[in-house]
Amino acid sequence: MVSGLTEAEILGNGVLFFIAGYDTTASTLQYLLYMLALHPEIQQRVYEEMTEVCSSDSPSYEEVGKCEYLDRCLQETLRLYPAAGR
């Protein structure tokens, strides 16, 4: 006999996914900003790339996706400070 999830189980899993996703994203962004603050020359290069690629003060998802140097900085941050252990 196959049984489905109860409403409480569905709600519990939804809350867990939200909290886990929020925490890892927040800590990754926190470490990225920390690393940029420690390295102002890299921060300046990210700023210059953002001003070249983005057409307004509120960049779109597609524009941010074109920022290759920012992506490399994020990848390096994740290498140094992984969001989750193995």
N, CA, C and O atoms as a MOPAC input file, in Angstrom:
PM7 MOZYME 1SCF
protein

 N      0.84600 1    -1.18200 1     0.00000 1
 C      0.00000 1     0.00000 1     0.00000 1
 C      0.89200 1     1.24600 1     0.00000 1
 O      1.81900 1     1.35200 1     0.80300 1
 N      0.61200 1     2.16300 1    -0.88400 1
 C      1.38100 1     3.39500 1    -0.99400 1
 C      0.58800 1     4.51500 1    -0.32900 1
 O     -0.59000 1     4.72100 1    -0.62300 1
 N      1.24300 1     5.22100 1     0.55500 1
 C      0.55600 1     6.33300 1     1.21300 1
 C      1.24800 1     7.63300 1     0.83700 1
 O      2.46000 1     7.66000 1     0.62400 1
 N      0.48800 1     8.69200 1     0.75700 1
 C      1.04300 1    10.00600 1     0.43600 1
 C      1.51400 1    10.70900 1     1.69200 1
 O      1.41900 1    10.18000 1     2.80000 1
 N      2.01100 1    11.88300 1     1.49900 1
 C      2.45800 1    12.70100 1     2.62500 1
 C      1.26700 1    13.38400 1     3.28300 1
 O      0.29800 1    13.75000 1     2.61900 1
 N      1.35300 1    13.54300 1     4.56700 1
 C      0.30900 1    14.28900 1     5.27600 1
 C      0.55300 1    15.78100 1     5.06500 1
 O      1.62800 1    16.18300 1     4.62000 1
 N     -0.42300 1    16.57900 1     5.37800 1
 C     -0.26600 1    18.02900 1     5.25500 1
 C      0.85900 1    18.54800 1     6.14600 1
 O      1.60200 1    19.45000 1     5.76000 1
 N      0.97400 1    17.97700 1     7.33100 1
 C      2.04300 1    18.39800 1     8.25500 1
 C      3.41600 1    18.07000 1     7.67000 1
 O      4.34400 1    18.86900 1     7.79500 1
 N      3.55700 1    16.90900 1     7.03500 1
 C      4.83700 1    16.53800 1     6.41800 1
 C      5.17300 1    17.45800 1     5.23700 1
 O      6.32300 1    17.86500 1     5.07500 1
 N      4.19100 1    17.77700 1     4.43300 1
 C      4.39700 1    18.68300 1     3.30300 1
 C      4.80300 1    20.06100 1     3.81400 1
 O      5.74200 1    20.66200 1     3.29100 1
 N      4.11500 1    20.55900 1     4.81600 1
 C      4.43600 1    21.86200 1     5.39600 1
 C      5.83500 1    21.85000 1     6.00400 1
 O      6.59800 1    22.79600 1     5.81000 1
 N      6.17600 1    20.80900 1     6.72600 1
 C      7.49900 1    20.70100 1     7.33900 1
 C      8.61000 1    20.68800 1     6.30300 1
 O      9.62800 1    21.35800 1     6.47800 1
 N      8.42600 1    19.93100 1     5.22300 1
 C      9.42800 1    19.89200 1     4.16400 1
 C      9.54200 1    21.23600 1     3.45500 1
 O     10.64300 1    21.66300 1     3.10700 1
 N      8.42000 1    21.90300 1     3.23800 1
 C      8.44700 1    23.22400 1     2.60500 1
 C      9.22400 1    24.23100 1     3.44100 1
 O     10.02900 1    24.99300 1     2.90600 1
 N      8.99000 1    24.23700 1     4.73700 1
 C      9.71600 1    25.14100 1     5.64100 1
 C     11.20300 1    24.80400 1     5.64900 1
 O     12.03900 1    25.70700 1     5.63100 1
 N     11.53900 1    23.52800 1     5.67600 1
 C     12.93800 1    23.10200 1     5.66000 1
 C     13.63600 1    23.56500 1     4.38400 1
 O     14.75000 1    24.08400 1     4.44800 1
 N     13.00400 1    23.38700 1     3.23000 1
 C     13.60000 1    23.82400 1     1.96600 1
 C     13.80100 1    25.33500 1     1.95800 1
 O     14.83200 1    25.82100 1     1.49300 1
 N     12.83000 1    26.07500 1     2.46400 1
 C     12.93500 1    27.53500 1     2.49300 1
 C     14.07600 1    27.98200 1     3.39800 1
 O     14.88300 1    28.82500 1     3.00300 1
 N     14.15200 1    27.43600 1     4.59200 1
 C     15.19500 1    27.82600 1     5.54500 1
 C     16.57100 1    27.43100 1     5.03600 1
 O     17.50600 1    28.22800 1     5.11200 1
 N     16.71400 1    26.21600 1     4.51900 1
 C     18.01200 1    25.74900 1     4.02100 1
 C     18.46700 1    26.60300 1     2.84200 1
 O     19.63800 1    26.97500 1     2.77200 1
 N     17.57300 1    26.91800 1     1.92100 1
 C     17.92800 1    27.74600 1     0.77900 1
 C     18.25000 1    29.17000 1     1.17900 1
 O     19.16800 1    29.77800 1     0.62700 1
 N     17.51700 1    29.70100 1     2.11800 1
 C     17.74600 1    31.07200 1     2.57900 1
 C     19.08900 1    31.18800 1     3.28500 1
 O     19.84700 1    32.12400 1     3.02900 1
 N     19.38300 1    30.26100 1     4.15600 1
 C     20.60500 1    30.33000 1     4.95100 1
 C     21.84600 1    30.20600 1     4.07700 1
 O     22.79700 1    30.96700 1     4.25600 1
 N     21.86100 1    29.27000 1     3.14000 1
 C     23.04000 1    29.09800 1     2.29400 1
 C     23.25000 1    30.30100 1     1.38900 1
 O     24.38600 1    30.72600 1     1.17800 1
 N     22.17500 1    30.85300 1     0.85400 1
 C     22.28800 1    32.04200 1     0.00300 1
 C     22.77800 1    33.23000 1     0.80900 1
 O     23.66300 1    33.96100 1     0.36200 1
 N     22.21800 1    33.42900 1     1.98100 1
 C     22.61100 1    34.56200 1     2.82200 1
 C     24.07600 1    34.46400 1     3.23700 1
 O     24.79700 1    35.46100 1     3.18900 1
 N     24.52300 1    33.28700 1     3.63900 1
 C     25.91700 1    33.16300 1     4.07400 1
 C     26.87700 1    33.31400 1     2.89700 1
 O     27.95400 1    33.88700 1     3.06000 1
 N     26.51400 1    32.81700 1     1.72400 1
 C     27.36800 1    32.98300 1     0.54500 1
 C     27.50600 1    34.45700 1     0.18200 1
 O     28.61300 1    34.92700 1    -0.07900 1
 N     26.39700 1    35.18700 1     0.16300 1
 C     26.45400 1    36.61900 1    -0.14000 1
 C     27.24600 1    37.38100 1     0.92500 1
 O     27.96800 1    38.32900 1     0.61500 1
 N     27.10400 1    36.96500 1     2.15500 1
 C     27.84200 1    37.59600 1     3.25600 1
 C     29.34700 1    37.41700 1     3.06600 1
 O     30.10700 1    38.37400 1     3.21800 1
 N     29.77800 1    36.21400 1     2.73800 1
 C     31.20200 1    35.96500 1     2.50300 1
 C     31.70000 1    36.67700 1     1.24600 1
 O     32.83200 1    37.15900 1     1.22200 1
 N     30.87400 1    36.75000 1     0.20300 1
 C     31.27400 1    37.47000 1    -1.01200 1
 C     31.51700 1    38.93900 1    -0.69900 1
 O     32.52400 1    39.50200 1    -1.12900 1
 N     30.61800 1    39.56300 1     0.03700 1
 C     30.79500 1    40.97400 1     0.40100 1
 C     32.00300 1    41.16100 1     1.30600 1
 O     32.71200 1    42.16200 1     1.19600 1
 N     32.24100 1    40.21400 1     2.19200 1
 C     33.41600 1    40.26200 1     3.06500 1
 C     34.69200 1    40.22200 1     2.23400 1
 O     35.60500 1    41.01800 1     2.45300 1
 N     34.75500 1    39.29700 1     1.28100 1
 C     35.93700 1    39.17400 1     0.43400 1
 C     36.13900 1    40.41900 1    -0.42600 1
 O     37.27200 1    40.86000 1    -0.61800 1
 N     35.05500 1    40.98900 1    -0.94200 1
 C     35.17600 1    42.22000 1    -1.73500 1
 C     35.65100 1    43.38200 1    -0.87100 1
 O     36.39600 1    44.23900 1    -1.34700 1
 N     35.23400 1    43.42300 1     0.37900 1
 C     35.68500 1    44.48300 1     1.28900 1
 C     37.16900 1    44.34100 1     1.59900 1
 O     37.86000 1    45.34300 1     1.78100 1
 N     37.66500 1    43.11300 1     1.66100 1
 C     39.08600 1    42.89400 1     1.91400 1
 C     39.95900 1    43.21800 1     0.70100 1
 O     41.14700 1    43.50800 1     0.84300 1
 N     39.36600 1    43.16600 1    -0.48200 1
 C     40.11600 1    43.36200 1    -1.72200 1
 C     39.46600 1    44.46000 1    -2.56100 1
 O     38.71900 1    44.16600 1    -3.49400 1
 N     39.74600 1    45.72700 1    -2.23300 1
 C     39.07900 1    46.83700 1    -2.93300 1
 C     39.37600 1    46.88700 1    -4.42800 1
 O     38.54600 1    47.37500 1    -5.19600 1
 N     40.53800 1    46.39600 1    -4.86400 1
 C     40.84500 1    46.40900 1    -6.29400 1
 C     39.93000 1    45.45000 1    -7.06200 1
 O     39.54000 1    45.73500 1    -8.19400 1
 N     39.59500 1    44.33100 1    -6.45200 1
 C     38.65900 1    43.39400 1    -7.07300 1
 C     37.24500 1    43.95900 1    -7.00900 1
 O     36.46900 1    43.82600 1    -7.95500 1
 N     36.91900 1    44.58800 1    -5.89000 1
 C     35.61400 1    45.24200 1    -5.75500 1
 C     35.42800 1    46.28400 1    -6.86100 1
 O     34.34600 1    46.39000 1    -7.44000 1
 N     36.47200 1    47.04500 1    -7.15100 1
 C     36.40100 1    48.06200 1    -8.20600 1
 C     36.18600 1    47.41500 1    -9.57300 1
 O     35.41700 1    47.92100 1   -10.39000 1
 N     36.86100 1    46.30600 1    -9.81500 1
 C     36.71200 1    45.62000 1   -11.10300 1
 C     35.29900 1    45.06100 1   -11.26600 1
 O     34.73600 1    45.12300 1   -12.35900 1
 N     34.71900 1    44.51700 1   -10.19200 1
 C     33.33600 1    44.03800 1   -10.23600 1
 C     32.39600 1    45.21500 1   -10.50300 1
 O     31.46300 1    45.10000 1   -11.29700 1
 N     32.64100 1    46.33900 1    -9.84400 1
 C     31.81400 1    47.52800 1   -10.04400 1
 C     31.87900 1    48.00000 1   -11.49900 1
 O     30.85400 1    48.32900 1   -12.09700 1
 N     33.06600 1    48.03100 1   -12.05100 1
 C     33.22400 1    48.46800 1   -13.43800 1
 C     32.50600 1    47.53500 1   -14.40500 1
 O     31.87800 1    47.98300 1   -15.36500 1
 N     32.60500 1    46.23000 1   -14.14400 1
 C     31.90400 1    45.27900 1   -15.00100 1
 C     30.39400 1    45.47900 1   -14.91000 1
 O     29.69300 1    45.44500 1   -15.92200 1
 N     29.90100 1    45.68500 1   -13.70100 1
 C     28.45700 1    45.88400 1   -13.51400 1
 C     27.97000 1    47.14500 1   -14.23300 1
 O     26.90300 1    47.13800 1   -14.84700 1
 N     28.75300 1    48.22600 1   -14.15700 1
 C     28.32600 1    49.45800 1   -14.82100 1
 C     28.39300 1    49.33300 1   -16.34100 1
 O     27.61200 1    49.97300 1   -17.04500 1
 N     29.31500 1    48.51800 1   -16.85700 1
 C     29.40100 1    48.30400 1   -18.30600 1
 C     28.25300 1    47.43800 1   -18.81400 1
 O     27.67100 1    47.72800 1   -19.85900 1
 N     27.92900 1    46.38700 1   -18.08800 1
 C     26.96000 1    45.39700 1   -18.56200 1
 C     25.52300 1    45.82700 1   -18.27900 1
 O     24.64200 1    45.61200 1   -19.11200 1
 N     25.27700 1    46.42400 1   -17.13000 1
 C     23.91100 1    46.73100 1   -16.69600 1
 C     23.48900 1    48.10400 1   -17.18000 1
 O     24.24900 1    49.07000 1   -17.11600 1
 N     22.25100 1    48.16700 1   -17.66800 1
 C     21.76300 1    49.41200 1   -18.24700 1
 C     21.07100 1    50.32800 1   -17.23900 1
 O     20.78900 1    51.48400 1   -17.55600 1
 N     20.79300 1    49.83800 1   -16.03900 1
 C     20.11300 1    50.67600 1   -15.04100 1
 C     20.61800 1    50.31800 1   -13.64700 1
 O     21.46000 1    49.43400 1   -13.48400 1
 N     20.08500 1    51.02600 1   -12.64000 1
 C     20.45400 1    50.74200 1   -11.24700 1
 C     19.85200 1    49.43400 1   -10.74400 1
 O     20.28300 1    48.90300 1    -9.72100 1
 N     18.85900 1    48.91600 1   -11.45800 1
 C     18.21700 1    47.64700 1   -11.10700 1
 C     18.48600 1    46.65300 1   -12.23200 1
 O     17.67400 1    46.51100 1   -13.14600 1
 N     19.62300 1    45.96800 1   -12.16700 1
 C     19.97100 1    45.05200 1   -13.26600 1
 C     19.01000 1    43.86900 1   -13.35400 1
 O     18.48900 1    43.39600 1   -12.34400 1
 N     18.78900 1    43.40500 1   -14.57300 1
 C     17.92300 1    42.24500 1   -14.78700 1
 C     18.72100 1    40.96800 1   -14.54400 1
 O     19.94600 1    40.99300 1   -14.43100 1
 N     18.00700 1    39.86800 1   -14.46800 1
 C     18.63300 1    38.56200 1   -14.27400 1
 C     19.58800 1    38.26200 1   -15.43100 1
 O     20.68000 1    37.73700 1   -15.21900 1
 N     19.17200 1    38.59700 1   -16.65200 1
 C     19.99600 1    38.35100 1   -17.83200 1
 C     21.27900 1    39.17700 1   -17.79600 1
 O     22.34600 1    38.68400 1   -18.16300 1
 N     21.17800 1    40.42300 1   -17.35900 1
 C     22.36400 1    41.28300 1   -17.27900 1
 C     23.36300 1    40.75900 1   -16.25200 1
 O     24.56500 1    40.71800 1   -16.51200 1
 N     22.86900 1    40.36700 1   -15.10400 1
 C     23.75700 1    39.82400 1   -14.06300 1
 C     24.40800 1    38.53500 1   -14.55700 1
 O     25.56300 1    38.25800 1   -14.23300 1
 N     23.67400 1    37.75100 1   -15.33400 1
 C     24.21500 1    36.52100 1   -15.89500 1
 C     25.36900 1    36.74700 1   -16.85000 1
 O     26.17600 1    35.84500 1   -17.07300 1
 N     25.45700 1    37.94300 1   -17.41900 1
 C     26.54500 1    38.28500 1   -18.34200 1
 C     27.80600 1    38.75600 1   -17.63000 1
 O     28.84000 1    38.93300 1   -18.27300 1
 N     27.74400 1    38.95900 1   -16.34100 1
 C     28.88900 1    39.45400 1   -15.56700 1
 C     29.81100 1    38.28800 1   -15.21800 1
 O     29.65300 1    37.65100 1   -14.17700 1
 N     30.76200 1    38.01900 1   -16.08600 1
 C     31.63900 1    36.86300 1   -15.92200 1
 C     32.60300 1    37.02000 1   -14.74000 1
 O     32.85600 1    36.05900 1   -14.01400 1
 N     33.13300 1    38.21500 1   -14.55100 1
 C     34.07100 1    38.41200 1   -13.44500 1
 C     33.36400 1    38.26900 1   -12.09900 1
 O     33.91800 1    37.69300 1   -11.16300 1
 N     32.15600 1    38.78800 1   -12.00400 1
 C     31.36100 1    38.62200 1   -10.78700 1
 C     31.11200 1    37.13900 1   -10.52400 1
 O     31.19100 1    36.68800 1    -9.38100 1
 N     30.81300 1    36.38600 1   -11.57100 1
 C     30.60000 1    34.94800 1   -11.41000 1
 C     31.86400 1    34.27100 1   -10.90800 1
 O     31.79400 1    33.39800 1   -10.04300 1
 N     33.01900 1    34.66100 1   -11.43800 1
 C     34.28200 1    34.07500 1   -10.96600 1
 C     34.52200 1    34.40200 1    -9.49700 1
 O     35.00500 1    33.55900 1    -8.74100 1
 N     34.18700 1    35.62100 1    -9.09400 1
 C     34.34500 1    36.01000 1    -7.68100 1
 C     33.43100 1    35.17500 1    -6.79400 1
 O     33.83100 1    34.74300 1    -5.71300 1
 N     32.21600 1    34.95000 1    -7.25100 1
 C     31.27400 1    34.13000 1    -6.49000 1
 C     31.77300 1    32.69200 1    -6.39500 1
 O     31.68700 1    32.07900 1    -5.33100 1
 N     32.28900 1    32.15000 1    -7.48600 1
 C     32.81700 1    30.78100 1    -7.46700 1
 C     34.00700 1    30.65300 1    -6.51400 1
 O     34.13700 1    29.65900 1    -5.79900 1
 N     34.86700 1    31.66300 1    -6.51200 1
 C     36.02000 1    31.64600 1    -5.60300 1
 C     35.56400 1    31.73600 1    -4.14600 1
 O     36.13300 1    31.08700 1    -3.26900 1
 N     34.54600 1    32.53700 1    -3.89900 1
 C     33.99400 1    32.63400 1    -2.54900 1
 C     33.44300 1    31.28100 1    -2.10200 1
 O     33.65600 1    30.86000 1    -0.96400 1
 N     32.73500 1    30.60600 1    -3.00300 1
 C     32.19100 1    29.29000 1    -2.66300 1
 C     33.30100 1    28.25200 1    -2.47200 1
 O     33.14600 1    27.30900 1    -1.69600 1
 N     34.41000 1    28.42700 1    -3.17700 1
 C     35.54100 1    27.51400 1    -2.97800 1
 C     36.13400 1    27.70600 1    -1.59000 1
 O     36.43000 1    26.73800 1    -0.89000 1
 N     36.30500 1    28.97000 1    -1.19700 1
 C     36.89800 1    29.27100 1     0.10000 1
 C     35.95100 1    29.01500 1     1.26400 1
 O     36.36400 1    28.54400 1     2.32400 1
 N     34.66800 1    29.33400 1     1.05300 1
 C     33.65600 1    29.20600 1     2.10500 1
 C     32.46400 1    28.42900 1     1.55100 1
 O     31.45300 1    29.03800 1     1.20200 1
 N     32.55300 1    27.11500 1     1.46000 1
 C     31.45000 1    26.32900 1     0.87600 1
 C     30.15600 1    26.49800 1     1.66000 1
 O     30.15700 1    26.60300 1     2.88700 1
 N     29.06000 1    26.52300 1     0.92300 1
 C     27.75300 1    26.69900 1     1.56400 1
 C     27.34900 1    25.47600 1     2.37200 1
 O     26.64500 1    25.59600 1     3.37500 1
 N     27.79200 1    24.30000 1     1.94000 1
 C     27.46100 1    23.06700 1     2.66200 1
 C     28.64800 1    22.12300 1     2.60100 1
 O     29.31100 1    22.01700 1     1.57000 1
 N     28.91100 1    21.44800 1     3.68800 1
 C     29.99400 1    20.47900 1     3.72200 1
 C     29.63000 1    19.21700 1     2.97500 1
 O     28.46000 1    18.98500 1     2.66900 1
 N     30.60900 1    18.41100 1     2.68400 1
 C     30.33800 1    17.15200 1     1.96600 1
 C     29.92400 1    16.07400 1     2.92200 1
 O     29.65500 1    14.94800 1     2.50400 1

